[in-house]
Amino acid sequence: RRCVDDVGSVRRIAREALEDFASAGVAYLELRSTPKRLLLERANGGGGGCGEVCTKRVYVQTILDEMRLFEAEEQERWASRGGDDPGKTASLESSGTTPTVPRRLPLIPRFLVSVDRASSVREAEENVDLAIDLAREGCRHVVGVELGGNPTKNDFRDFQPVLQKARDAGLRVSVHCGEVPCGQGHDDPNSDLRRAYEEAEAVLRFGPDRIGHALLLPPSVAKDLLRLRVPVECCPTSNVMTLELATHHQTDLLAEGLRSHPQLRSWLETRHPISISTDDSGVFCTDPVQELLLLVDAFDIAEEQLYDIILGAFDHIFEESEEYVPRLRNMVKDHMEVLNGLLD
């Protein structure tokens, strides 16, 4: 992250991220980033410098501008090739010796404004106020906020009023939870474990729209998560690597490590709502397709359940527009049926 010190770099990275996810066949994407104050322009020679610094709004607006442009390009490409015409949606494309494949769906990108729990509550308020202002100004790409960052810093309860403010303004909320070991109750003799337990309880009481990771929840809180059916953002490769469930970044070892995931088997067996995500795809050298294949490899997921996981994720996306969500679900369902026909 220290290499990204100017707005131009943010613009390029945003564009490349959108292109990468689109190439992986993603139809709906929620990117997230913590607003930063960076250089408006890199100094001559590319060595940084003491140039003018942008505001947090400019940082976010740079990403949103790329999203708008990319979405428009995607919709134009899709319309030029038949759009949602039932007779063409399921058509196939081929090029020379390239095997025929279903037409790639248009990517619809959305944005979550992140709050870093390692920062101050004042910084969090600035970020949430920015998200609220943008949403009220009619920016449809801003659909929520999230609390993440170093789980050993500060406490969810410090930021709860700020997150409640976002919720009251109509934004959806995601909270990372259960990333550090938790105690077994309020009377745990270890103060760190006791605090982690009480924080996890507080997150569940708050009732975020989604929870990130939820790896190391104590049994009582894990049971509440299942009972309340709070959707979980699950990042298989990230979880395996950060918990050191595998010592090498190889597919077979990752699958073996994922089988030791403290919660995932239970979520799959109970059909708990989950979305399979990448966390930081650059850091973990992965993409959405690899994450799904890893899940299949580790737990021998049947085709029907895999489809249910993919389509079920639309039940807890933060985009709420009646214009997009039903159309997206139908497009993805039709696309998967065509792909299934090819595989058969």
KARA-V50172 format. One record per residue. N is the residue number from 1. D_FIRST is the distance of its C-alpha to the first C-alpha in whole Angstrom. Layout:
n=N d_first=D_FIRST
n=N d_first=D_FIRST
This chain:
n=1 d_first=0
n=2 d_first=4
n=3 d_first=5
n=4 d_first=5
n=5 d_first=8
n=6 d_first=11
n=7 d_first=13
n=8 d_first=14
n=9 d_first=11
n=10 d_first=10
n=11 d_first=14
n=12 d_first=14
n=13 d_first=11
n=14 d_first=14
n=15 d_first=17
n=16 d_first=16
n=17 d_first=15
n=18 d_first=18
n=19 d_first=20
n=20 d_first=19
n=21 d_first=20
n=22 d_first=23
n=23 d_first=24
n=24 d_first=24
n=25 d_first=27
n=26 d_first=25
n=27 d_first=27
n=28 d_first=25
n=29 d_first=21
n=30 d_first=20
n=31 d_first=16
n=32 d_first=14
n=33 d_first=11
n=34 d_first=11
n=35 d_first=13
n=36 d_first=11
n=37 d_first=13
n=38 d_first=11
n=39 d_first=14
n=40 d_first=16
n=41 d_first=17
n=42 d_first=15
n=43 d_first=18
n=44 d_first=21
n=45 d_first=20
n=46 d_first=16
n=47 d_first=15
n=48 d_first=14
n=49 d_first=17
n=50 d_first=18
n=51 d_first=19
n=52 d_first=19
n=53 d_first=17
n=54 d_first=17
n=55 d_first=18
n=56 d_first=16
n=57 d_first=19
n=58 d_first=18
n=59 d_first=14
n=60 d_first=16
n=61 d_first=19
n=62 d_first=17
n=63 d_first=16
n=64 d_first=19
n=65 d_first=21
n=66 d_first=19
n=67 d_first=21
n=68 d_first=24
n=69 d_first=24
n=70 d_first=23
n=71 d_first=26
n=72 d_first=29
n=73 d_first=28
n=74 d_first=28
n=75 d_first=31
n=76 d_first=33
n=77 d_first=33
n=78 d_first=34
n=79 d_first=37
n=80 d_first=38
n=81 d_first=38
n=82 d_first=41
n=83 d_first=38
n=84 d_first=40
n=85 d_first=43
n=86 d_first=44
n=87 d_first=46
n=88 d_first=43
n=89 d_first=40
n=90 d_first=41
n=91 d_first=42
n=92 d_first=40
n=93 d_first=39
n=94 d_first=39
n=95 d_first=39
n=96 d_first=41
n=97 d_first=40
n=98 d_first=37
n=99 d_first=39
n=100 d_first=39
n=101 d_first=37
n=102 d_first=36
n=103 d_first=35
n=104 d_first=31
n=105 d_first=31
n=106 d_first=29
n=107 d_first=26
n=108 d_first=26
n=109 d_first=22
n=110 d_first=22
n=111 d_first=19
n=112 d_first=18
n=113 d_first=17
n=114 d_first=15
n=115 d_first=16
n=116 d_first=14
n=117 d_first=17
n=118 d_first=15
n=119 d_first=16
n=120 d_first=19
n=121 d_first=22
n=122 d_first=22
n=123 d_first=18
n=124 d_first=19
n=125 d_first=22
n=126 d_first=21
n=127 d_first=19
n=128 d_first=22
n=129 d_first=24
n=130 d_first=22
n=131 d_first=22
n=132 d_first=26
n=133 d_first=26
n=134 d_first=25
n=135 d_first=27
n=136 d_first=30
n=137 d_first=30
n=138 d_first=30
n=139 d_first=26
n=140 d_first=27
n=141 d_first=24
n=142 d_first=23
n=143 d_first=24
n=144 d_first=23
n=145 d_first=20
n=146 d_first=19
n=147 d_first=18
n=148 d_first=16
n=149 d_first=13
n=150 d_first=15
n=151 d_first=18
n=152 d_first=20
n=153 d_first=19
n=154 d_first=22
n=155 d_first=24
n=156 d_first=24
n=157 d_first=27
n=158 d_first=26
n=159 d_first=24
n=160 d_first=27
n=161 d_first=29
n=162 d_first=26
n=163 d_first=25
n=164 d_first=29
n=165 d_first=29
n=166 d_first=27
n=167 d_first=29
n=168 d_first=32
n=169 d_first=31
n=170 d_first=31
n=171 d_first=27
n=172 d_first=26
n=173 d_first=24
n=174 d_first=22
n=175 d_first=22
n=176 d_first=20
n=177 d_first=23
n=178 d_first=25
n=179 d_first=22
n=180 d_first=23
n=181 d_first=27
n=182 d_first=30
n=183 d_first=33
n=184 d_first=36
n=185 d_first=37
n=186 d_first=38
n=187 d_first=40
n=188 d_first=37
n=189 d_first=38
n=190 d_first=34
n=191 d_first=33
n=192 d_first=29
n=193 d_first=31
n=194 d_first=33
n=195 d_first=30
n=196 d_first=28
n=197 d_first=31
n=198 d_first=32
n=199 d_first=28
n=200 d_first=29
n=201 d_first=32
n=202 d_first=31
n=203 d_first=28
n=204 d_first=31
n=205 d_first=34
n=206 d_first=31
n=207 d_first=31
n=208 d_first=28
n=209 d_first=28
n=210 d_first=26
n=211 d_first=24
n=212 d_first=21
n=213 d_first=22
n=214 d_first=25
n=215 d_first=25
n=216 d_first=27
n=217 d_first=29
n=218 d_first=33
n=219 d_first=36
n=220 d_first=37
n=221 d_first=34
n=222 d_first=33
n=223 d_first=37
n=224 d_first=36
n=225 d_first=33
n=226 d_first=36
n=227 d_first=38
n=228 d_first=36
n=229 d_first=35
n=230 d_first=31
n=231 d_first=29
n=232 d_first=26
n=233 d_first=23
n=234 d_first=23
n=235 d_first=20
n=236 d_first=23
n=237 d_first=20
n=238 d_first=18
n=239 d_first=21
n=240 d_first=22
n=241 d_first=20
n=242 d_first=18
n=243 d_first=22
n=244 d_first=23
n=245 d_first=26
n=246 d_first=25
n=247 d_first=25
n=248 d_first=24
n=249 d_first=22
n=250 d_first=25
n=251 d_first=27
n=252 d_first=30
n=253 d_first=28
n=254 d_first=26
n=255 d_first=29
n=256 d_first=31
n=257 d_first=28
n=258 d_first=28
n=259 d_first=31
n=260 d_first=31
n=261 d_first=28
n=262 d_first=30
n=263 d_first=30
n=264 d_first=30
n=265 d_first=33
n=266 d_first=35
n=267 d_first=33
n=268 d_first=34
n=269 d_first=38
n=270 d_first=38
n=271 d_first=36
n=272 d_first=34
n=273 d_first=32
n=274 d_first=28
n=275 d_first=26
n=276 d_first=24
n=277 d_first=21
n=278 d_first=18
n=279 d_first=15
n=280 d_first=12
n=281 d_first=14
n=282 d_first=11
n=283 d_first=11
n=284 d_first=15
n=285 d_first=16
n=286 d_first=18
n=287 d_first=20
n=288 d_first=22
n=289 d_first=25
n=290 d_first=24
n=291 d_first=24
n=292 d_first=27
n=293 d_first=29
n=294 d_first=27
n=295 d_first=29
n=296 d_first=32
n=297 d_first=32
n=298 d_first=32
n=299 d_first=34
n=300 d_first=36
n=301 d_first=36
n=302 d_first=39
n=303 d_first=38
n=304 d_first=39
n=305 d_first=37
n=306 d_first=34
n=307 d_first=35
n=308 d_first=36
n=309 d_first=32
n=310 d_first=31
n=311 d_first=33
n=312 d_first=33
n=313 d_first=29
n=314 d_first=31
n=315 d_first=33
n=316 d_first=29
n=317 d_first=27
n=318 d_first=26
n=319 d_first=28
n=320 d_first=32
n=321 d_first=33
n=322 d_first=37
n=323 d_first=36
n=324 d_first=33
n=325 d_first=33
n=326 d_first=37
n=327 d_first=36
n=328 d_first=33
n=329 d_first=35
n=330 d_first=38
n=331 d_first=36
n=332 d_first=34
n=333 d_first=37
n=334 d_first=39
n=335 d_first=36
n=336 d_first=36
n=337 d_first=40
n=338 d_first=40
n=339 d_first=38
n=340 d_first=40
n=341 d_first=43
n=342 d_first=41
n=343 d_first=40
n=344 d_first=44
